[in-house]
Amino acid sequence: MPDSTRPEVTVRAPAKINLHLGVGPVRPDGFHPLATAYQAISLFSTVTAIPAEEWSVTCTAGAGIDVAAVPLDDTNLALRAAKLLADHADLAHPVAHPVALHIDKGIPVAGGLAGGSADGAAALLACDALWGLDTPLSTLLDLAGRLGSDVPFGLVGGSAAGHGRGEVVTPLTDTGRYDWVVLTSDEGMSTPAVYAEYDALHDGLTIADPEIPDALVKALASGDVRALAEAVGNDLQPASLRLRPALAAPLQAGLDASALAALVSGSGPTCLFLCEDADHATRVAAALSAYGRAVLATGPVPGATVL
């Protein structure tokens, strides 16, 4: 087996929610410019990197999470991240070697919570530690941006602004602690399909360049949960509801149960409900139990962390 500075490294990375997702008109390259406010919440996946003779990836999951759709080949985002870092490291430090990656998913798959991106961020940090590279965070963020729009935020965590495709991440001042109910679905949604529906809904319309509302930035800075509830939003939500009208019922049920805000997370189908405190979140979750798996989470939490 190849030499390594550590026998194995495990990294934990959080789920991501979009407090605000502003979407601009489609660009010539097919992407949409985004202005989004991210928050990392206390649903986590872990990636363990172990020195090996050849590259591989395996996956298990917590209760209620189906990993049948997680690829275990070179398209897996964690494996892509490891190989990308190895290619980068070998330019100056020919110490990178194959690893066996094991993913333990605590973030629902295809649920709009950036679970795959969390895996990619965790793999980058795990392999960097395993190989003893001490890669600067700025370089890891650049590599993460090549893997996907949400991967850089998986490294940063907390609350942050995202621009470009969402990969240009800037931390936001956040003094609060927020209690969320996260309602997941057994059936995922295709992000490209949601964006295609967004384009269809806006065909022939002029779309302004997206911006993060000042009210949301101020709410985070003050830690005011009710002000935050007034400022959250998702430009993709109408498209998600067009593709899956059944999402409207749990969103309304959450509001009927006195959630401060209810919205689709990213491209969906996961729905988010902002609550006053933990006790309030428990009551809202109980009211949503007929619609799927309702779990409690808090935010913000740190990004990818070596355990």
C-alpha positions as CSV (number, residue, x, y, z in Angstrom):
1,M,0.0,0.0,0.0
2,P,1.3,3.5,-0.8
3,D,2.8,5.5,2.0
4,S,0.7,8.2,3.7
5,T,1.2,10.8,6.4
6,R,-2.0,9.5,8.0
7,P,-3.7,6.1,7.9
8,E,-7.1,7.7,7.0
9,V,-8.9,11.0,7.3
10,T,-12.6,11.6,7.8
11,V,-14.2,15.0,7.0
12,R,-17.8,16.1,7.8
13,A,-19.5,18.6,5.5
14,P,-23.0,20.2,5.9
15,A,-26.1,20.5,3.8
16,K,-26.8,23.8,2.2
17,I,-30.0,25.8,2.0
18,N,-30.7,28.9,-0.1
19,L,-32.1,31.7,2.1
20,H,-32.5,33.6,-1.2
21,L,-32.0,32.4,-4.7
22,G,-32.1,35.1,-7.4
23,V,-31.9,33.8,-10.9
24,G,-30.9,35.9,-14.0
25,P,-31.5,35.2,-17.7
26,V,-29.8,32.2,-19.2
27,R,-26.3,33.0,-20.6
28,P,-24.8,31.8,-23.9
29,D,-23.0,29.0,-22.1
30,G,-26.3,27.7,-20.8
31,F,-25.8,28.8,-17.1
32,H,-27.9,31.3,-15.3
33,P,-26.2,34.1,-13.3
34,L,-27.2,33.7,-9.6
35,A,-27.3,36.0,-6.6
36,T,-27.9,33.7,-3.6
37,A,-27.6,33.7,0.1
38,Y,-26.4,30.3,1.4
39,Q,-26.7,28.9,4.9
40,A,-25.1,25.7,6.1
41,I,-27.4,23.6,8.4
42,S,-26.9,20.7,10.8
43,L,-27.5,17.8,8.4
44,F,-24.1,16.3,7.5
45,S,-22.4,13.7,5.3
46,T,-18.9,12.4,6.0
47,V,-16.2,11.2,3.6
48,T,-13.4,9.0,4.7
49,A,-10.2,8.8,2.6
50,I,-8.0,5.7,3.0
51,P,-4.8,5.0,1.0
52,A,-5.4,2.3,-1.6
53,E,-3.8,0.7,-4.6
54,E,-6.6,2.0,-6.9
55,W,-9.3,4.6,-6.8
56,S,-12.7,3.6,-5.5
57,V,-15.8,4.9,-3.8
58,T,-18.5,3.3,-1.6
59,C,-21.6,4.8,0.0
60,T,-23.9,4.2,2.9
61,A,-26.6,6.3,4.4
62,G,-28.5,7.2,7.5
63,A,-32.1,6.2,8.1
64,G,-34.6,7.3,5.5
65,I,-32.0,8.2,2.9
66,D,-31.9,6.3,-0.4
67,V,-28.5,6.2,-2.0
68,A,-29.5,4.0,-5.0
69,A,-29.0,7.0,-7.3
70,V,-25.5,7.8,-6.0
71,P,-23.0,6.9,-8.7
72,L,-20.0,4.8,-7.7
73,D,-17.9,5.5,-10.8
74,D,-15.8,8.4,-12.1
75,T,-18.9,10.6,-12.2
76,N,-19.1,10.6,-8.4
77,L,-18.4,14.1,-7.2
78,A,-16.2,13.0,-4.2
79,L,-14.1,10.8,-6.5
80,R,-13.8,13.6,-9.0
81,A,-12.7,16.0,-6.3
82,A,-10.0,13.6,-5.0
83,K,-8.6,13.0,-8.5
84,L,-8.7,16.8,-9.3
85,L,-6.7,17.5,-6.2
86,A,-4.3,14.7,-7.0
87,D,-3.7,16.1,-10.5
88,H,-3.2,19.6,-9.0
89,A,-0.8,18.3,-6.3
90,D,1.3,16.3,-8.6
91,L,2.3,19.4,-10.5
92,A,4.4,20.5,-7.5
93,H,4.2,17.7,-4.9
94,P,4.2,14.2,-6.4
95,V,2.8,12.6,-3.2
96,A,-0.8,12.1,-4.1
97,H,-1.8,8.5,-4.6
98,P,-5.1,6.6,-5.1
99,V,-7.6,6.5,-2.3
100,A,-10.6,4.5,-1.3
101,L,-13.4,6.9,-0.4
102,H,-16.3,6.0,1.8
103,I,-19.3,8.3,1.9
104,D,-21.8,8.1,4.7
105,K,-24.6,10.3,3.6
106,G,-26.8,12.2,6.2
107,I,-28.0,14.6,3.5
108,P,-30.9,13.5,1.2
109,V,-30.0,12.7,-2.4
110,A,-31.3,15.0,-5.1
111,G,-33.2,17.0,-2.6
112,G,-31.9,20.6,-3.3
113,L,-29.6,20.5,-0.3
114,A,-26.3,20.1,-2.2
115,G,-25.5,16.7,-0.7
116,G,-23.3,15.8,-3.6
117,S,-21.5,19.1,-3.3
118,A,-20.9,18.4,0.4
119,D,-19.3,15.1,-0.6
120,G,-17.0,16.9,-3.1
121,A,-16.0,19.5,-0.5
122,A,-15.4,16.8,2.1
123,A,-13.3,14.7,-0.3
124,L,-11.1,17.7,-1.2
125,L,-10.3,18.5,2.5
126,A,-9.9,14.8,3.4
127,C,-7.4,14.1,0.6
128,D,-5.6,17.3,1.3
129,A,-5.1,16.2,4.9
130,L,-4.3,12.6,4.0
131,W,-1.6,13.6,1.6
132,G,-0.2,16.4,3.9
133,L,-0.5,19.0,1.2
134,D,-1.6,22.0,3.3
135,T,-3.2,23.5,0.1
136,P,-4.3,27.2,0.7
137,L,-8.0,27.6,1.1
138,S,-8.1,30.0,-1.9
139,T,-6.7,27.1,-4.1
140,L,-9.2,24.6,-2.7
141,L,-12.0,27.0,-3.4
142,D,-10.8,27.4,-7.0
143,L,-10.7,23.6,-7.4
144,A,-14.1,23.3,-5.8
145,G,-15.5,25.8,-8.3
146,R,-14.4,23.6,-11.1
147,L,-16.4,20.7,-9.7
148,G,-19.7,22.5,-9.2
149,S,-21.4,25.7,-8.2
150,D,-22.2,24.6,-4.7
151,V,-18.9,22.9,-3.8
152,P,-17.0,26.0,-2.7
153,F,-19.7,26.8,-0.1
154,G,-19.3,23.3,1.3
155,L,-15.8,24.3,2.3
156,V,-16.8,27.7,3.8
157,G,-20.1,27.0,5.5
158,G,-21.8,29.5,7.8
159,S,-23.9,32.0,5.9
160,A,-22.5,33.4,2.7
161,A,-23.3,35.2,-0.6
162,G,-22.9,33.4,-3.8
163,H,-22.5,35.0,-7.2
164,G,-21.6,33.9,-10.8
165,R,-23.0,30.4,-11.0
166,G,-23.0,30.4,-7.2
167,E,-19.4,29.4,-7.0
168,V,-18.0,32.8,-6.0
169,V,-18.6,32.8,-2.3
170,T,-18.3,35.7,0.2
171,P,-19.1,35.2,3.9
172,L,-22.0,37.1,5.4
173,T,-22.1,38.5,8.9
174,D,-24.6,36.3,10.8
175,T,-25.2,36.7,14.5
176,G,-28.3,34.5,14.8
177,R,-29.2,30.8,15.4
178,Y,-32.0,29.6,13.2
179,D,-34.3,26.6,13.7
180,W,-35.5,24.9,10.5
181,V,-37.8,22.1,9.7
182,V,-36.5,20.3,6.6
183,L,-39.2,18.3,4.8
184,T,-37.6,15.7,2.4
185,S,-39.1,13.6,-0.3
186,D,-38.4,10.1,-1.5
187,E,-38.4,11.3,-5.1
188,G,-35.8,13.8,-6.2
189,M,-36.1,16.5,-8.8
190,S,-33.8,17.2,-11.8
191,T,-32.1,20.6,-11.4
192,P,-31.7,21.0,-15.2
193,A,-35.4,20.3,-15.6
194,V,-36.3,23.0,-13.1
195,Y,-34.1,25.5,-14.8
196,A,-35.6,24.6,-18.1
197,E,-39.1,25.2,-16.7
198,Y,-37.9,28.5,-15.2
199,D,-36.8,29.5,-18.8
200,A,-40.1,28.5,-20.2
201,L,-42.0,30.5,-17.6
202,H,-39.9,33.6,-18.5
203,D,-39.8,33.1,-22.2
204,G,-40.1,36.5,-23.9
205,L,-39.8,38.4,-20.5
206,T,-37.1,40.7,-19.5
207,I,-35.3,39.4,-16.4
208,A,-33.3,41.8,-14.3
209,D,-29.8,40.9,-13.0
210,P,-30.3,39.1,-9.6
211,E,-29.4,40.7,-6.3
212,I,-29.4,39.6,-2.7
213,P,-32.0,41.7,-0.8
214,D,-30.5,44.2,1.6
215,A,-33.2,43.3,4.1
216,L,-31.9,39.7,4.2
217,V,-28.3,40.8,4.7
218,K,-29.4,43.1,7.6
219,A,-31.6,40.4,9.1
220,L,-28.6,38.0,9.3
221,A,-26.3,40.7,10.7
222,S,-28.9,41.4,13.5
223,G,-29.9,37.8,14.0
224,D,-33.5,38.8,13.7
225,V,-35.4,35.6,12.8
226,R,-38.7,37.4,12.0
227,A,-36.9,39.8,9.7
228,L,-35.2,36.9,8.0
229,A,-38.5,35.2,7.5
230,E,-39.7,38.3,5.6
231,A,-36.7,38.3,3.4
232,V,-36.2,34.7,2.2
233,G,-37.2,33.8,-1.3
234,N,-36.6,31.5,-4.3
235,D,-36.9,32.5,-7.9
236,L,-37.0,28.8,-8.9
237,Q,-40.0,28.0,-6.7
238,P,-42.7,28.6,-9.3
239,A,-40.9,26.3,-11.7
240,S,-40.6,23.6,-9.1
241,L,-44.3,23.9,-8.2
242,R,-45.2,23.7,-11.9
243,L,-43.2,20.4,-12.2
244,R,-44.5,19.1,-8.9
245,P,-47.7,20.8,-7.9
246,A,-48.0,18.5,-4.8
247,L,-45.3,20.6,-3.1
248,A,-47.9,23.4,-2.6
249,A,-49.8,21.4,0.1
250,P,-46.9,21.0,2.6
251,L,-45.8,24.6,2.1
252,Q,-49.3,25.7,3.0
253,A,-49.5,23.2,5.9
254,G,-46.3,24.6,7.4
255,L,-47.6,28.1,7.3
256,D,-50.9,26.9,8.8
257,A,-48.8,25.4,11.6
258,S,-47.4,28.9,12.2
259,A,-44.0,28.5,10.5
260,L,-42.5,32.0,10.0
261,A,-41.6,31.2,6.4
262,A,-42.0,28.3,4.0
263,L,-40.1,27.8,0.7
264,V,-38.7,25.2,-1.6
265,S,-35.0,24.6,-1.1
266,G,-33.1,25.4,-4.3
267,S,-34.5,23.3,-7.2
268,G,-36.5,21.1,-4.7
269,P,-38.2,19.0,-3.8
270,T,-37.1,19.6,-0.2
271,C,-39.1,22.2,1.6
272,L,-37.9,24.5,4.3
273,F,-39.8,26.0,7.3
274,L,-38.2,28.7,9.5
275,C,-39.3,28.6,13.1
276,E,-39.1,30.7,16.2
277,D,-37.1,28.2,18.3
278,A,-36.5,24.5,18.8
279,D,-39.9,23.9,20.5
280,H,-41.7,25.7,17.7
281,A,-39.8,23.6,15.1
282,T,-40.9,20.4,16.9
283,R,-44.5,21.4,16.6
284,V,-44.2,22.4,12.9
285,A,-42.5,19.1,12.1
286,A,-45.3,17.2,13.8
287,A,-47.8,19.0,11.6
288,L,-45.9,18.1,8.5
289,S,-45.4,14.4,9.2
290,A,-48.1,13.3,6.7
291,Y,-46.2,14.9,3.9
292,G,-42.8,13.1,4.2
293,R,-39.8,12.9,6.5
294,A,-39.6,16.1,8.6
295,V,-36.3,16.6,10.3
296,L,-35.0,19.4,12.6
297,A,-31.9,21.3,11.8
298,T,-30.2,24.5,12.9
299,G,-28.0,27.0,11.1
300,P,-25.5,28.3,10.5
301,V,-22.9,25.6,11.1
302,P,-19.2,25.5,9.9
303,G,-18.2,24.1,6.5
304,A,-16.2,21.0,5.9
305,T,-14.3,19.9,9.0
306,V,-11.7,17.2,9.7
307,L,-12.9,14.9,12.4
